Amino acid sequence: MSLHYLVTGGAGYIGSHTLIEMLQAGYTPVVLDNFSNSSHQVFERLKTITGANIKVINGDIRDRKLLDSIFAEHAAQNTPIQGVIHFAALKAVGDSVKRPLEYYENNVAGTITLLQAMQDAGVQRIVFSSSATVYGEPEFLPYTESHCIAATNPYGWTKAQVEQILQDTCVANKNFSAIALRYFNPIGAHESGLIGENPRDIPNNLFPFITQVAVGRLEKLNVFGNDYDTVDGTGVRDYLHVSDLAQGHVKAVNYVNESAHSGFTAINLGTGTGTSVLQMISAFERVNNIKVPYAIQARREGDIAAAWANPELAESLLGWKTTRSIDDMCRDGWNWQSRNPEGY
């Protein structure tokens, strides 16, 4: 019998790509999403890709009664929820600086409600969508999981605080298993071009900004800072293909299920290689044979010069490493955006 996993925020960018990998690995995902930053259309497209009808519940992780009913209903049907992949969160760094209370209430208080419901239902496994933003200014590069936690914005602190809550939960309950996946910079889209990143407003992140300029939705790309101590003066980040990242979640679930893992483990998911803004623009233009006009602007407050992962723990523990190149990310991301110029 296939294992049922509750996937909070499963309609989102990373969640939707993870659903494909879960289905291919033989899991049965049950999605809970409030669609505050996602589209119901995702599930029609996922059915085209996978042939599966995915169970979707429209609701919020802060709704304790709803969570209790989901766990109880599955237990009664003899299809108990075996664990949770927890994506549901507000996720824009700049927005978190303007609206910190909403971020703490949604991301931290919401997770506490979810954990309380899991505890009462006897669900002992969670894979948490964390972020490399927990690290803050690099003391050393590449970041390893032992780097100090020193987020520089409320979004990063919500991820750090949830990690601490998970650690404390594991201390209190020796059977509880929590894996926090610290992502670097996921970009690109599923190779079908049917699902991809669909920011509601002007994108905060580089890659969707590039694709929206390329498709004509935005006039030009703003490059914030060209005077950093990097290969070409622009910011350097560790970009990974969203489908590689999605496979990382399935590897984490497999690890929890097969190894009788208990306690808290934080794991970086990245390529281990940094790419600058200008290198990314150049790759996108070369791969897709399209120009991306850009203008150099002043540095953005809170941005760091460079960040990339040491992904060795993910390979040794989970057997995971990235297989897709920057060229793959640029091609697949443009395939999605050019086929869906206005998103979903």
Secondary structure, DSSP 8 states (H G I E B T S, - for coil): ---EEEEETTTSHHHHHHHHHHHHTT-EEEEEE--SSS-THHHHHHHHHH----EEEE--TT-HHHHHHHHHHHHHTT--EEEEEE--S---HHHHHH-HHHHIIIIIIHHHHHHHHHHHHT--EEEEEEEGGGS-S-SSSSB-TTS----SSHHHHHHHHHHHHHHHHHHH-TT-EEEEEEE-EEE---TTSSS----SSS-SSHHHHHHHHHTTSSS-EEEE-S-SSSSSSS-EE-EEEHHHHHHHHHHHHHHHHHHT--EEEEEEES-S--EEHHHHHHHHHHHHT----EEEE---TT--SB--B--HHIIIII-------HHHHHHHHHHHHHH-TT--
